[in-house]
Amino acid sequence: MTSLVLAETNGAEIADATFATVTAAAALGGPVHVLLAGGDDAAAAGDAAAKIAGVEKVLVASDAAYANGLAENVAPLIVGLMDGYDAVLAPATTTGKNILPRVAAKLDVMQVSDIIAVEGPKTFKRPIYAGNAIATVESGDAKLVITVRATSFDKAEATGGSASVETVSGAGDAGLSSFVSLDAVESERPELTSAGIVVSGGRALKDAETFEQYITPLADKLGAAIGASRAAVDAGYVPNDYQVGQTGKIVAPEVYIAVGISGAIQHLAGMKDSKVIVAINKDPDAPIFQVADIGLVADLFNAVPELTEKL
């Protein structure tokens, strides 16, 4: 079985989720190829992808039509390459979730979404009911279209590979959409989905100023990324980009610190795979304590400053 991995990039750099997706593709058995679809920086990213351990070939599609990852343009490119592949995989990120359903529709196959384990060439495990149950699914389609929960797979080594690099082309601009602008939150902090430590705040922090006052100093001391519950995001404390949960980002850091978060199912689905979960909440019956490795029943407005001071 030959697999094609759609790589995600940050300019000329390969996004962390791609390395985990390569590991998932390798578990299918057979050669693993990587597709870089982008603008002028696609070639540089292709050279980086060629060094990933376990990758046999890198395909580079450099065209202005692919520069911003528009699904209407990238999906036909992938479909045109699928005659040579048994499976196409992408990280279950906003990009992968946007592009691969179009690929599945054009191939007239079912998509296997958000896999957390590979049980066989066409058998996978994936979470359902907000992660409260794990389903084992088997595809009967000739071609596999798969999105991968990156936090469930080890990352392939970024170096050690020596893949060949080949230039490919597609139809280019489909004329169905156009890129207008990107309004992204820029931060010197680690990226939320790849950070080793995450400090998240909940609705108990009252407002944006209080969130900044209590969460930011603690995160600064730990060199951590900042997350938030959906309730905190909906209340306007922080941007949507900070949201951890079923409808936000899925994280699995070494340490996850939940401050003033009750632990609704929606939030637990996004962080319960963290290696160590620390919860600070004044309600001893809060659901977050059911998954926490370390729980502190205390008023966060007293506990967090004291913890920050002692670090």
Backbone bond lengths (Angstrom), bond angles and torsions (degrees), N, CA, C in turn:
res aa  C-N    CA-C-N  psi(-1)  N-CA   C-N-CA  omega(-1)  CA-C   N-CA-C  phi
1 M - - - 1.463 - - 1.526 109.50 -
2 T 1.318 117.16 121.12 1.458 122.33 179.19 1.520 109.13 -99.47
3 S 1.324 116.43 129.37 1.467 121.32 -174.28 1.522 110.76 -116.01
4 L 1.325 114.84 144.53 1.464 122.22 176.06 1.519 108.28 -115.04
5 V 1.322 116.78 125.96 1.464 122.32 179.08 1.527 108.64 -105.56
6 L 1.318 116.26 123.87 1.461 120.80 174.03 1.523 108.15 -81.32
7 A 1.313 116.53 112.63 1.462 120.86 -176.89 1.518 111.26 -81.62
8 E 1.321 115.10 144.78 1.465 120.94 170.85 1.514 108.22 -104.55
9 T 1.316 116.01 141.50 1.460 120.15 -176.68 1.521 111.65 -129.43
10 N 1.315 114.32 155.52 1.463 122.31 168.41 1.527 105.46 -116.89
11 G 1.312 115.76 88.01 1.458 119.12 -171.81 1.511 109.12 71.28
12 A 1.336 115.63 -121.83 1.464 120.38 179.06 1.520 112.06 -93.24
13 E 1.338 117.62 1.51 1.461 121.52 -178.92 1.518 110.74 -97.56
14 I 1.335 115.20 145.10 1.456 121.23 177.84 1.528 108.90 -83.30
15 A 1.328 117.28 129.68 1.473 121.32 178.18 1.517 110.51 -68.36
16 D 1.329 116.46 147.02 1.466 121.97 -176.16 1.527 112.97 -56.04
17 A 1.331 116.44 -37.37 1.463 119.85 -176.77 1.524 112.08 -60.83
18 T 1.315 117.04 -25.97 1.469 120.79 -179.54 1.524 111.03 -66.76
19 F 1.322 117.40 -37.62 1.463 120.76 -178.54 1.530 110.92 -64.16
20 A 1.331 116.33 -39.38 1.460 120.06 177.13 1.518 110.98 -68.37
21 T 1.312 117.06 -35.07 1.463 121.23 179.22 1.523 110.61 -67.48
22 V 1.324 117.76 -34.70 1.468 121.74 175.13 1.526 110.14 -61.78
23 T 1.333 116.02 -40.84 1.469 120.09 177.58 1.524 110.94 -61.85
24 A 1.336 116.78 -42.77 1.465 120.73 178.40 1.523 110.66 -63.64
25 A 1.323 117.28 -40.65 1.466 121.27 179.80 1.524 110.66 -64.73
26 A 1.320 116.44 -39.44 1.464 120.11 179.47 1.520 111.10 -63.74
27 A 1.347 116.92 -31.57 1.455 120.84 -179.85 1.529 112.55 -67.98
28 L 1.322 117.62 -17.65 1.465 121.01 176.58 1.523 111.46 -73.01
29 G 1.333 116.16 -19.47 1.454 120.92 -176.63 1.513 109.96 88.38
30 G 1.312 117.04 144.31 1.453 120.51 179.11 1.514 112.36 95.34
31 P 1.326 116.32 175.92 1.466 121.42 -177.17 1.530 112.63 -64.87
32 V 1.331 115.71 149.91 1.460 122.40 177.20 1.526 108.51 -119.02
33 H 1.328 116.66 122.67 1.460 122.21 175.12 1.520 108.35 -113.28
34 V 1.320 116.64 153.84 1.461 122.37 -178.50 1.519 109.10 -122.76
35 L 1.334 115.92 135.27 1.460 122.02 177.87 1.521 110.42 -106.73
36 L 1.322 116.27 125.29 1.461 122.92 173.80 1.513 107.87 -109.32
37 A 1.315 117.46 109.55 1.459 121.94 177.73 1.515 108.14 -112.91
38 G 1.311 116.67 116.12 1.456 119.98 -176.86 1.505 111.99 -167.12
39 G 1.325 114.69 -166.46 1.450 121.07 -179.73 1.512 111.89 -91.61
40 D 1.330 116.06 -134.32 1.466 120.77 -175.85 1.523 113.01 -65.35
41 D 1.328 117.94 -25.54 1.463 120.56 -177.55 1.530 112.75 -88.22
42 A 1.333 118.01 2.58 1.466 120.46 -177.91 1.526 111.61 -64.11
43 A 1.334 117.14 -36.23 1.464 120.28 -178.50 1.524 111.06 -65.69
44 A 1.335 116.83 -42.42 1.464 120.49 178.12 1.512 110.94 -64.35
45 A 1.330 116.45 -41.26 1.458 120.07 177.34 1.518 110.58 -65.84
46 G 1.329 116.90 -33.97 1.464 121.18 177.46 1.518 111.96 -63.49
47 D 1.324 116.20 -38.68 1.474 119.91 177.17 1.524 110.49 -64.03
48 A 1.347 116.66 -38.33 1.472 120.36 177.94 1.521 110.36 -67.63
49 A 1.334 116.82 -39.68 1.461 120.73 -179.96 1.519 111.73 -65.80
50 A 1.321 116.96 -30.84 1.462 120.83 -179.54 1.525 112.41 -64.96
51 K 1.324 116.90 -18.75 1.465 121.26 -178.76 1.531 112.64 -90.24
52 I 1.334 117.31 -7.74 1.464 120.18 -178.36 1.527 109.76 -67.65
53 A 1.310 116.16 129.26 1.461 121.20 -179.53 1.524 110.64 -61.55
54 G 1.320 115.89 132.51 1.452 121.03 176.66 1.510 114.90 93.98
55 V 1.322 118.08 -6.89 1.462 121.94 179.54 1.526 109.35 -90.81
56 E 1.330 116.21 128.61 1.463 121.36 -176.65 1.526 112.79 -92.58
57 K 1.341 116.33 -36.10 1.462 120.55 -178.19 1.523 109.67 -147.14
58 V 1.345 115.19 146.43 1.462 121.69 176.44 1.519 108.65 -119.71
59 L 1.330 115.52 129.09 1.462 121.53 177.09 1.520 108.18 -105.27
60 V 1.329 117.23 128.26 1.462 121.92 -178.01 1.521 109.36 -116.42
61 A 1.319 115.79 120.57 1.466 121.83 175.17 1.524 107.24 -114.30
62 S 1.311 116.05 102.18 1.462 121.53 -177.29 1.522 109.30 -104.74
63 D 1.323 115.20 110.90 1.458 120.81 -177.17 1.523 107.51 -158.88
64 A 1.312 117.29 141.64 1.467 120.46 179.07 1.521 111.61 -57.52
65 A 1.322 117.49 -26.85 1.472 121.33 -179.45 1.514 111.93 -66.39
66 Y 1.341 117.28 -23.96 1.463 121.64 -177.55 1.530 112.43 -101.33
67 A 1.323 116.86 0.51 1.462 120.53 -171.29 1.519 113.50 -61.32
68 N 1.314 118.01 -33.04 1.462 120.70 -175.45 1.518 113.52 -112.22
69 G 1.331 116.42 14.87 1.459 120.99 174.19 1.512 115.26 65.92
70 L 1.325 117.21 31.47 1.464 119.36 178.95 1.522 109.44 -66.14
71 A 1.333 115.81 125.22 1.466 120.51 -175.64 1.520 111.89 -61.52
72 E 1.318 116.93 -34.20 1.460 120.91 -178.44 1.522 112.30 -63.54
73 N 1.336 116.81 -23.89 1.462 121.45 179.64 1.527 112.47 -98.52
74 V 1.351 116.47 -39.91 1.470 120.37 -175.31 1.529 111.88 -74.86
75 A 1.324 118.13 -37.18 1.469 120.90 -177.85 1.534 112.33 -58.74
76 P 1.334 119.89 -47.10 1.468 118.88 177.94 1.527 113.20 -62.21
77 L 1.327 116.69 -32.41 1.463 120.44 176.05 1.523 110.33 -60.37
78 I 1.347 116.20 -46.96 1.463 120.43 -179.48 1.523 111.00 -65.09
79 V 1.319 116.26 -44.24 1.468 120.53 -179.86 1.527 110.36 -58.36
80 G 1.322 116.71 -38.83 1.454 120.51 179.69 1.517 113.99 -66.87
81 L 1.336 115.66 -20.36 1.470 120.05 -179.91 1.525 112.89 -94.39
82 M 1.337 117.65 -12.00 1.457 121.03 -168.67 1.529 115.21 -71.40
83 D 1.319 118.56 -11.91 1.469 119.09 175.39 1.523 111.19 -59.80
84 G 1.328 116.48 -27.56 1.452 120.44 -178.12 1.514 114.51 -96.96
85 Y 1.343 116.90 6.42 1.463 119.75 -175.32 1.520 111.84 -133.91
86 D 1.336 114.24 149.00 1.467 121.20 176.56 1.514 111.80 -92.55
87 A 1.334 116.55 -23.18 1.468 120.05 -176.93 1.516 110.01 -149.60
88 V 1.318 115.59 147.05 1.463 121.81 170.81 1.519 107.34 -125.45
89 L 1.328 116.31 133.81 1.459 121.85 -177.44 1.515 109.66 -127.44
90 A 1.325 115.79 148.94 1.456 122.49 174.73 1.513 108.48 -147.02
91 P 1.327 118.46 153.69 1.464 119.94 174.60 1.522 110.61 -61.27
92 A 1.329 116.81 147.15 1.469 121.36 179.23 1.528 109.69 -81.99
93 T 1.319 114.58 59.48 1.465 122.32 177.07 1.522 108.12 -105.10
94 T 1.317 116.46 -178.97 1.459 118.78 178.49 1.527 110.93 -59.87
95 T 1.328 116.63 -34.14 1.469 119.84 179.43 1.523 111.20 -69.83
96 G 1.325 116.69 -50.87 1.460 120.36 -179.82 1.516 112.41 -62.31
97 K 1.339 116.42 -39.94 1.461 120.71 -179.85 1.531 111.88 -69.66
98 N 1.315 116.15 -20.36 1.461 120.71 179.44 1.529 111.69 -84.74
99 I 1.332 116.36 -38.30 1.470 120.64 -172.43 1.531 112.89 -89.00
100 L 1.332 118.12 -48.85 1.462 119.72 -170.78 1.532 114.95 -64.91
101 P 1.331 120.99 -34.24 1.468 117.41 175.57 1.532 112.58 -58.71
102 R 1.321 117.50 -34.15 1.464 120.54 176.13 1.522 110.58 -66.51
103 V 1.336 115.40 -39.44 1.469 119.65 178.02 1.520 109.91 -62.71
104 A 1.339 116.54 -46.12 1.462 120.92 -179.86 1.523 111.05 -60.25
105 A 1.330 116.19 -42.11 1.465 119.80 -179.38 1.529 111.15 -64.46
106 K 1.328 116.94 -42.59 1.464 120.29 -179.18 1.534 111.60 -69.13
107 L 1.336 116.56 -28.64 1.472 120.44 177.60 1.529 111.20 -86.95
108 D 1.333 116.32 -8.41 1.467 122.90 -178.20 1.523 111.36 58.95
109 V 1.348 115.81 48.37 1.463 121.79 176.61 1.520 108.98 -130.79
110 M 1.337 115.36 164.87 1.462 120.80 175.60 1.527 109.12 -82.07
111 Q 1.320 116.39 140.10 1.461 119.76 173.56 1.523 109.56 -86.41
112 V 1.323 116.66 139.64 1.471 122.11 172.36 1.520 106.12 -101.05
113 S 1.326 116.66 112.52 1.461 121.39 -168.61 1.524 113.61 -102.59
114 D 1.344 114.32 141.68 1.471 121.60 166.46 1.525 112.89 58.47
115 I 1.323 117.79 46.00 1.467 119.58 -177.58 1.527 110.75 -70.06
116 I 1.334 115.99 146.98 1.462 121.22 177.96 1.526 111.55 -117.39
117 A 1.342 117.60 -7.87 1.466 121.27 178.13 1.519 109.09 -160.96
118 V 1.334 114.87 149.94 1.462 121.89 175.30 1.523 107.36 -107.91
119 E 1.325 116.36 115.88 1.456 122.10 -177.47 1.533 112.11 -96.86
120 G 1.315 116.98 -18.45 1.459 122.29 -179.16 1.509 108.78 -173.76
121 P 1.338 118.24 179.79 1.468 120.59 -177.53 1.523 113.94 -56.28
122 K 1.343 116.77 -30.88 1.455 119.78 179.51 1.527 112.57 -133.15
123 T 1.334 115.87 20.43 1.463 121.14 -177.41 1.533 109.54 -122.45
124 F 1.330 115.48 132.13 1.457 120.15 -172.89 1.527 110.92 -141.26
125 K 1.327 115.30 160.34 1.456 121.55 171.05 1.518 108.21 -110.35
126 R 1.327 115.14 139.45 1.457 121.00 178.41 1.529 109.25 -146.74
127 P 1.334 117.40 147.82 1.468 120.17 -179.39 1.523 111.48 -77.22
128 I 1.325 116.24 145.30 1.461 122.44 172.52 1.519 108.11 -133.76
129 Y 1.326 116.42 167.52 1.467 121.91 -179.02 1.530 111.58 51.25
130 A 1.342 114.12 52.60 1.477 121.38 178.14 1.522 112.44 57.00
131 G 1.318 116.30 32.47 1.457 120.71 177.48 1.509 114.78 84.89
132 N 1.330 117.71 3.10 1.457 120.09 179.86 1.520 113.04 -77.89
133 A 1.318 116.73 -13.11 1.463 121.54 175.94 1.527 108.11 -143.06
134 I 1.328 115.40 152.11 1.459 121.26 178.77 1.526 108.07 -115.57
135 A 1.311 116.68 122.64 1.464 121.63 -179.80 1.527 109.79 -98.77
136 T 1.326 115.91 138.70 1.457 121.31 171.31 1.521 106.91 -100.28
137 V 1.323 116.30 120.02 1.466 121.15 -174.92 1.522 109.99 -121.26
138 E 1.320 115.53 148.62 1.462 121.00 177.58 1.523 109.00 -128.68
139 S 1.313 116.38 132.12 1.459 121.27 -179.58 1.524 110.21 -92.71
140 G 1.322 115.70 139.61 1.456 120.90 175.63 1.515 112.33 -106.39
141 D 1.334 116.65 7.42 1.462 120.76 -178.29 1.521 111.93 -82.35
142 A 1.317 115.34 155.07 1.459 120.81 179.61 1.522 111.21 -70.25
143 K 1.333 116.17 -34.36 1.465 121.63 178.86 1.525 109.04 -115.08
144 L 1.318 116.41 139.20 1.462 121.72 178.95 1.525 110.13 -102.45
145 V 1.328 116.05 132.79 1.463 122.44 173.46 1.528 106.23 -121.51
146 I 1.333 116.91 115.31 1.460 121.21 -166.27 1.525 110.73 -131.94
147 T 1.338 116.57 133.17 1.463 120.09 166.10 1.524 108.38 -105.55
148 V 1.318 115.85 145.51 1.468 122.26 -169.69 1.524 110.62 -119.17
149 R 1.337 116.10 128.16 1.465 119.66 171.49 1.530 107.67 -75.96
150 A 1.310 115.60 104.04 1.462 120.96 -169.96 1.519 113.44 -62.21
151 T 1.329 117.40 -29.84 1.462 119.55 -177.84 1.523 112.77 -69.64
152 S 1.328 117.73 -11.51 1.470 121.08 -178.05 1.524 113.00 -93.74
153 F 1.325 117.72 -4.00 1.460 120.94 -178.34 1.523 110.14 -125.68
154 D 1.336 115.90 144.57 1.458 119.96 174.18 1.519 109.42 -66.36
155 K 1.304 115.67 150.46 1.461 119.98 179.46 1.531 110.10 -80.61
156 A 1.315 116.38 135.25 1.458 120.46 172.56 1.529 108.68 -65.09
157 E 1.311 116.32 149.86 1.462 120.16 178.98 1.520 110.08 -64.75
158 A 1.335 115.19 136.63 1.468 120.13 -177.59 1.514 112.83 -74.35
159 T 1.320 116.53 -16.59 1.467 120.89 -179.96 1.526 109.51 -129.19
160 G 1.319 114.79 164.66 1.459 119.61 178.08 1.513 113.03 110.71
161 G 1.324 116.61 -15.94 1.458 120.41 179.32 1.519 111.73 -91.03
162 S 1.308 115.89 163.79 1.473 121.07 178.15 1.525 109.03 -145.93
163 A 1.324 115.10 57.62 1.456 120.52 -176.62 1.521 111.65 -73.85
164 S 1.310 115.55 151.21 1.458 120.01 173.78 1.529 108.39 -77.18
165 V 1.333 116.37 153.97 1.459 121.84 -178.96 1.525 108.62 -118.76
166 E 1.334 114.60 128.76 1.461 120.19 -176.67 1.522 109.38 -129.00
167 T 1.310 117.68 138.90 1.460 122.25 178.79 1.530 109.52 -89.58
168 V 1.328 115.96 132.52 1.464 121.30 177.62 1.518 108.45 -127.56
169 S 1.307 116.41 165.30 1.462 120.91 179.10 1.517 109.51 -142.12
170 G 1.323 115.12 159.65 1.455 120.95 177.99 1.510 110.26 -134.06
171 A 1.305 115.48 -159.96 1.463 119.87 -177.50 1.519 113.01 -74.74
172 G 1.334 117.12 -13.08 1.459 120.17 179.90 1.517 112.04 78.68
173 D 1.323 116.35 -137.73 1.466 121.83 -175.64 1.527 110.58 -73.82
174 A 1.343 114.87 119.40 1.465 119.72 179.35 1.523 112.41 -79.73
175 G 1.315 117.05 -11.13 1.452 121.06 178.72 1.512 114.65 74.23
176 L 1.321 117.29 15.55 1.465 121.25 -177.54 1.527 113.21 -98.25
177 S 1.321 117.05 -18.56 1.459 121.04 -178.98 1.519 108.60 -154.53
178 S 1.322 115.61 164.40 1.455 119.95 177.72 1.514 109.36 -143.77
179 F 1.307 116.11 149.57 1.461 122.07 179.42 1.528 108.74 -84.02
180 V 1.332 115.99 125.60 1.461 120.63 -178.51 1.525 110.90 -100.66
181 S 1.332 116.72 -56.94 1.458 120.27 -179.46 1.519 109.15 -164.73
182 L 1.318 115.71 163.89 1.462 122.28 176.62 1.512 108.37 -124.38
183 D 1.319 115.72 122.19 1.459 121.76 177.27 1.518 107.49 -110.29
184 A 1.321 116.47 92.30 1.465 121.77 -174.11 1.528 110.87 -113.20
185 V 1.324 114.92 147.49 1.457 120.72 175.85 1.520 108.84 -81.51
186 E 1.328 116.58 121.13 1.462 120.79 178.87 1.522 109.41 -101.37
187 S 1.321 114.74 133.77 1.467 119.90 -177.62 1.513 109.88 -147.97
188 E 1.325 114.48 147.35 1.460 119.60 175.75 1.524 111.22 -83.35
189 R 1.307 117.01 -4.50 1.457 121.29 178.72 1.526 110.77 -74.06
190 P 1.338 116.79 162.58 1.471 119.35 174.67 1.520 110.64 -60.61
191 E 1.317 116.58 150.18 1.469 121.32 177.21 1.526 108.65 -66.05
192 L 1.321 116.18 136.63 1.465 121.61 -170.05 1.525 112.99 -55.48
193 T 1.327 118.22 -45.70 1.463 120.26 -174.38 1.525 113.60 -76.30
194 S 1.329 118.17 -11.60 1.465 119.94 -178.94 1.528 113.13 -119.22
195 A 1.331 117.48 3.17 1.466 121.02 -177.75 1.523 111.63 -71.17
196 G 1.332 115.89 147.70 1.451 120.84 177.28 1.516 112.65 -78.49
197 I 1.339 116.06 -27.62 1.470 122.37 178.78 1.520 107.69 -131.91
198 V 1.329 116.23 135.00 1.462 121.72 176.87 1.519 108.86 -128.44
199 V 1.325 116.45 131.02 1.460 122.35 173.40 1.523 107.31 -111.56
200 S 1.326 116.84 118.74 1.461 121.26 -177.42 1.521 111.05 -117.27
201 G 1.328 115.18 143.54 1.454 120.83 178.33 1.513 111.27 -117.38
202 G 1.324 115.29 154.00 1.461 121.00 -178.09 1.514 113.07 -116.42
203 R 1.315 114.86 -169.38 1.470 121.78 -176.42 1.517 111.95 -63.44
204 A 1.334 117.56 -23.67 1.468 120.71 -178.27 1.529 112.98 -62.24
205 L 1.342 117.07 -13.30 1.462 120.05 -179.32 1.529 113.30 -78.76
206 K 1.316 117.15 -1.86 1.480 124.45 166.93 1.523 116.27 78.01
207 D 1.353 118.77 -48.86 1.464 119.86 -178.55 1.527 109.56 -161.40
208 A 1.322 115.99 176.31 1.459 121.36 -175.43 1.531 111.89 -63.80
209 E 1.321 116.75 -39.20 1.465 120.05 -178.63 1.530 110.68 -66.01
210 T 1.324 116.67 -41.83 1.458 120.43 179.58 1.530 110.62 -67.66
211 F 1.321 116.44 -39.54 1.476 120.59 176.73 1.527 109.62 -56.99
212 E 1.323 115.61 -48.33 1.472 120.90 179.64 1.527 110.73 -62.43
213 Q 1.309 117.18 -40.59 1.464 122.22 -175.63 1.525 112.77 -65.91
214 Y 1.349 116.75 -37.22 1.459 119.62 -173.71 1.534 113.78 -101.21
215 I 1.319 117.55 -36.88 1.465 119.95 -174.48 1.528 112.26 -83.74
216 T 1.330 116.94 -42.58 1.468 120.23 -174.80 1.529 113.22 -61.31
217 P 1.339 120.89 -46.84 1.477 119.20 179.12 1.525 112.90 -60.68
218 L 1.334 116.97 -38.17 1.472 120.07 178.97 1.528 110.13 -65.86
219 A 1.317 116.68 -43.64 1.459 120.27 178.32 1.525 110.95 -64.10
220 D 1.326 117.17 -38.26 1.463 120.84 178.83 1.521 111.34 -62.58
221 K 1.328 116.65 -41.93 1.457 120.73 -179.91 1.530 111.38 -63.99
222 L 1.314 116.41 -34.22 1.464 121.24 -175.84 1.531 113.05 -93.94
223 G 1.321 117.11 -7.52 1.462 120.05 -174.33 1.511 111.25 63.61
224 A 1.336 115.26 39.28 1.467 121.55 -171.33 1.516 112.42 -103.08
225 A 1.332 115.22 160.05 1.453 121.94 169.38 1.525 107.99 -80.65
226 I 1.325 116.00 157.25 1.461 120.84 179.55 1.520 109.47 -108.73
227 G 1.339 115.45 131.71 1.457 121.73 176.34 1.517 109.55 -124.22
228 A 1.320 114.81 179.94 1.457 119.54 -179.89 1.518 109.68 -158.11
229 S 1.313 115.17 158.29 1.458 120.28 174.12 1.524 109.28 -79.07
230 R 1.318 115.81 164.80 1.465 119.17 178.08 1.525 111.14 -61.58
231 A 1.331 116.35 -37.39 1.460 119.69 -179.60 1.521 111.04 -61.27
232 A 1.338 116.94 -39.99 1.463 120.75 179.38 1.522 111.17 -67.44
233 V 1.322 115.86 -38.63 1.466 120.15 178.49 1.520 110.45 -67.99
234 D 1.333 116.87 -45.77 1.468 120.74 -179.81 1.528 111.57 -62.25
235 A 1.333 115.57 -30.95 1.467 119.57 179.72 1.523 112.46 -79.93
236 G 1.338 116.83 -5.89 1.451 120.86 175.90 1.517 114.97 86.74
237 Y 1.343 117.43 14.59 1.470 119.34 179.70 1.527 110.86 -66.19
238 V 1.346 116.02 -41.12 1.470 122.10 -175.90 1.527 108.53 -141.98
239 P 1.344 117.46 165.11 1.463 119.93 179.12 1.525 112.20 -67.55
240 N 1.320 115.75 160.84 1.458 122.44 179.98 1.525 111.97 -59.05
241 D 1.340 116.64 -26.92 1.451 121.79 -178.48 1.533 112.45 -62.11
242 Y 1.326 117.32 -17.46 1.463 121.90 -178.17 1.528 112.25 -87.61
243 Q 1.311 118.11 -9.84 1.468 120.61 -169.75 1.520 113.13 -69.47
244 V 1.321 115.29 128.54 1.464 123.03 174.66 1.522 107.73 -108.59
245 G 1.325 116.93 131.33 1.456 119.08 178.08 1.510 112.27 150.19
246 Q 1.303 115.17 -174.09 1.460 121.23 -176.89 1.518 111.99 -59.04
247 T 1.330 117.22 -37.98 1.455 121.28 178.50 1.517 112.04 -100.93
248 G 1.332 116.47 10.99 1.458 121.43 176.34 1.515 110.29 -122.22
249 K 1.319 116.55 -132.65 1.458 121.04 -178.48 1.526 110.80 -101.01
250 I 1.317 115.21 144.94 1.464 121.77 176.76 1.519 107.62 -95.95
251 V 1.322 117.34 123.25 1.465 121.32 -177.68 1.522 109.89 -125.91
252 A 1.320 115.48 153.15 1.470 120.97 175.84 1.525 108.94 -147.99
253 P 1.340 117.41 62.58 1.462 120.94 -178.40 1.527 112.24 -73.99
254 E 1.306 115.37 173.29 1.465 119.99 174.69 1.530 110.26 -65.89
255 V 1.331 116.31 -38.65 1.471 121.03 179.61 1.527 108.69 -134.97
256 Y 1.332 115.78 128.75 1.469 121.48 175.95 1.516 107.78 -121.64
257 I 1.335 116.71 120.58 1.457 121.73 -178.89 1.525 108.39 -109.50
258 A 1.331 115.99 114.71 1.464 122.22 -178.38 1.522 108.69 -102.15
259 V 1.327 116.34 114.61 1.462 121.85 -176.28 1.525 109.55 -110.51
260 G 1.327 115.75 116.00 1.456 119.33 177.86 1.517 113.36 66.24
261 I 1.327 116.82 30.62 1.458 122.53 179.00 1.526 108.39 -111.80
262 S 1.315 116.66 124.44 1.465 120.05 -175.21 1.521 112.22 -71.16
263 G 1.343 116.83 -34.57 1.460 119.96 179.01 1.513 113.43 102.14
264 A 1.325 116.60 44.01 1.468 120.09 175.69 1.528 109.27 -63.49
265 I 1.327 116.54 153.78 1.466 121.65 -178.16 1.528 111.04 -53.33
266 Q 1.343 115.84 -40.10 1.456 121.42 -179.21 1.524 110.97 -57.01
267 H 1.337 116.91 -40.05 1.471 120.49 -179.33 1.525 111.22 -77.95
268 L 1.322 117.13 -42.77 1.462 120.50 -178.37 1.527 111.49 -58.97
269 A 1.334 116.97 -33.64 1.460 120.39 -179.50 1.522 112.13 -61.36
270 G 1.330 116.84 -23.02 1.460 119.99 -176.88 1.507 115.22 -96.82
271 M 1.365 119.11 -7.81 1.460 118.57 -174.63 1.521 115.16 -142.13
272 K 1.332 118.32 -0.21 1.472 119.00 -172.28 1.528 113.20 -71.92
273 D 1.342 118.27 -9.92 1.464 120.70 176.36 1.518 112.02 -88.56
274 S 1.335 118.22 4.07 1.467 121.79 177.14 1.524 109.33 -60.56
275 K 1.331 116.18 145.95 1.472 120.21 -175.71 1.527 111.75 -64.73
276 V 1.345 116.95 -47.38 1.466 122.04 177.39 1.524 107.76 -130.29
277 I 1.333 116.24 125.65 1.463 121.41 -179.59 1.523 108.63 -111.74
278 V 1.323 115.47 124.21 1.465 121.92 178.25 1.526 107.27 -113.29
279 A 1.324 116.90 127.52 1.465 121.24 -178.00 1.523 110.19 -120.68
280 I 1.340 115.04 133.42 1.462 121.15 174.59 1.527 106.97 -122.13
281 N 1.339 115.78 115.35 1.461 120.05 -177.04 1.524 108.01 -157.33
282 K 1.316 116.78 141.02 1.472 118.65 -178.13 1.524 112.92 -81.96
283 D 1.330 117.15 -9.37 1.460 121.04 178.47 1.527 109.74 -94.53
284 P 1.321 118.89 110.21 1.466 120.64 -177.43 1.521 113.76 -65.75
285 D 1.334 116.96 -17.26 1.466 120.93 -179.79 1.524 112.77 -97.77
286 A 1.316 117.72 9.15 1.468 120.88 -179.45 1.529 109.91 -62.65
287 P 1.327 118.56 135.31 1.479 121.74 -178.31 1.521 114.07 -58.16
288 I 1.332 117.28 -23.18 1.472 120.02 -178.44 1.523 111.11 -60.01
289 F 1.339 117.19 -29.51 1.467 120.32 -178.53 1.526 112.26 -70.49
290 Q 1.330 117.92 -16.98 1.466 120.77 178.34 1.523 112.38 -71.56
291 V 1.324 116.97 -23.24 1.467 120.20 179.39 1.525 112.06 -110.89
292 A 1.333 117.05 -8.06 1.460 120.58 -175.79 1.523 111.74 -74.19
293 D 1.321 116.06 140.56 1.467 122.18 172.20 1.523 109.96 -83.05
294 I 1.327 115.96 -33.95 1.463 121.99 177.96 1.524 107.15 -131.22
295 G 1.318 117.08 123.28 1.457 120.83 -179.06 1.516 111.23 -122.48
296 L 1.320 115.57 134.83 1.464 120.97 177.27 1.520 108.20 -122.52
297 V 1.335 115.97 112.92 1.463 121.03 177.02 1.516 106.99 -87.37
298 A 1.318 115.28 101.22 1.468 120.27 -175.89 1.514 109.29 -163.51
299 D 1.320 115.21 162.11 1.460 121.63 174.75 1.526 107.89 -73.39
300 L 1.315 116.58 120.18 1.473 120.15 -175.64 1.525 111.56 -60.56
301 F 1.326 117.96 -28.86 1.463 120.64 -177.39 1.529 112.05 -70.66
302 N 1.325 116.21 -15.69 1.465 120.85 172.67 1.524 110.78 -101.02
303 A 1.330 116.48 -42.45 1.461 120.98 -172.63 1.523 113.25 -72.04
304 V 1.327 117.53 -41.92 1.465 119.79 -175.38 1.525 112.24 -66.73
305 P 1.340 120.30 -47.08 1.471 118.32 176.73 1.529 112.85 -60.24
306 E 1.333 116.36 -37.66 1.464 119.73 179.02 1.530 110.68 -66.10
307 L 1.311 116.26 -41.74 1.474 120.28 177.98 1.521 110.21 -64.51
308 T 1.320 116.93 -43.82 1.472 120.60 179.94 1.509 111.29 -62.43
309 E 1.314 116.43 -40.38 1.469 121.01 -178.48 1.532 111.43 -65.45
310 K 1.339 116.89 -35.10 1.457 119.96 -175.04 1.526 113.66 -85.60
311 L 1.313 116.42 -10.85 1.476 118.77 179.84 1.525 110.95 -76.36
